[in-house]
Amino acid sequence: MTGRQQPSGASVSSVEIEHRFDAPLDVVWRAWTDPERVSRWWGSDPDGVVTSAELDVRVGGRFEISFRDPSGDAHTSRGEYLRVEEPRVLDFTWSWESEPGAQSRVTVELARAGDATAMRFVHGELVGVSAHDYAPGWRRTFGKLDAVLADER
C-alpha cells in the first residue's frame, strides 16, 4: 500500500492510495457496493462498529453509513454517486454529518491483478474542507477490508 500526501503543515488537496487486495475484482466491487459487506469494514477505528449502511449505487444515488467508535461516539458519512462503472469505478461526493457544508470527492478505481485486485483510491477536493487526517484513516479502513476479504476466502 502506498500513499501520497503533501508535507506536514501544508494544505492537503488530495490523498492518493494504491492498494492491492488479495481477492478477485468482483468480490472487492461487492465489498464497496453491498450494504451488508460495507457494514463489515467501514470506518477507520479498528474496533468501530457500523450501525447502519444505506447504499443506492447508481449515478445520482446516495449513500449514508453510520458507525460508532469504542468510546460511543457516532459518525455518519454520506454522499452522492457521480460515476458508477461496474465493476471498475466508483466516484462519489463525501461529507460528514458533523461537518455541514464540507464536501469532498472520492474516486475508487479497481483493476484485475492476476487473482487479486489493484485499487487506486483518491480522496480529493480537501483544501479547507475538513479537519480529518484522511490518509491514515483510509489506510486503517483498507486494512479492515483486507481482513474481511481474507475471512471470505
N, C-alpha and C positions, 0 to 999 in steps of 0.2 A: 504494500500500500504506500503510495506516495501522495504528497500534497504540496501545493504552493500557496504561500500567503506572503503578504508584504511584511517587511521587517517590523519588529516591535515598535510601537509608538506611531506608526504610520496608519493612515486611514485605510482600512481594508475594503476593497471594492468587490472582491470575489474570493471564494475558497474553491480550489480545484483539487479533487482527489481522484486518483486512479486506483482501482481495487480489483483484485481477482477473486471471484467466488468459486469454490470447488463444487459447482453444481451446474447442471445444464441451463441453457438460456431460458427455456420455458418455465423452469422451476423458479429462477430468480425473478422473472417477469411476474409470476403469480405472487411472489413474496411482496412485490411492490403494489400489486393491484387487487388482491383479495383481502377484504377486511379481517377475516379470521387469521390469516397469515401475518398481516401487518400488526395485529394485536400481540403477536408473539415476540416482536423485536423492536418496535418503535420506541424512541426515546433514548437519550444519551446516558441516563443513570442506569448502571448495570443491574440495580435492584428495583428499578421503577416498574410499575405495572400499568398497562393500558386499561383504561376504564370504559372507553368507547371508541369505535372506529367506523366512520361512515365514509364510503368512497363511491362516487359516481364517475367512473373512469371513462370519460369521453370529453371531447372538446366542448368547453362550456360547462362541464360537470364540475362539482365541487367535492372537496374532502374536508373532514373535520375529525381530528384524532385527539383524544384527551388521555392523559396519563398522570399517575400520582407517584411522587418520589417517596422514599422511605420516611421522610420527615412528615409526610402527609400533605405536602404542597401539591396542588393540582396545576397542570399545564395543558393548554389547548392550542394546537396548531391547526391552521386552516388555509385553504386556498382554492384556486380555480385552475382546472386543467386547460392549458393553452394549446398543447400539441400532444396527441396520442397516436403513436405508430407501433402497434403491437407486432412483435414483442421486443422492439428495439429502443423506442424513445418515449420518454415522459417529460413534459415541460409544464411547469405549473408555478403559479404565484405562491408565496409563502408569507404568513403573518402569524404572530402570537396574539392570543386574546388579550394578554396583559400589556401589549404594546399597540394600542389602536393607531391606525394610520401608518404604521411602519411596515411596508410591504417590500419584499424582495422576490427573487425568482430562482427556481431550481430547475436544472436540466439533468436528466439521467439518461445516458446513452449506454446501451448494452450490446455486446457482440460476442459471438461464439469464439471460444479459445480452446479448441480441442473439445474435451469433455467438460470444460469449465466455462465460466463467463467472465469476460472483462467488462468493467464498468468505468466509464468516465463520468464523474459527478461534478457539477458546477453549481455552487450557490452564489449567485451574483446580485448586482444592484444593491450592495450592502452599505455603501458610504452613507454615514449619517442615519442609517435606518434602524439599527438595533444595537443594544448593549451586549448581546450574546457573543461569546467567543466560539464561533461555529466550527472551526477546523477540528479541535479536539473532540467536540461533541459529536460531530458526524463520524469521526473515526471510531469512537466508542460505540456508536449506534451500529456501524457496519460490522464491528466485532460481535455484537449481539446477533446480527443477521447471520454471520458466519456460523455461530453456534447453533442457531435454529436450522440452518441448511444441513449442517453435519448430522443433526438428530433425525433428519428426514431421509438420510442415505441408508 
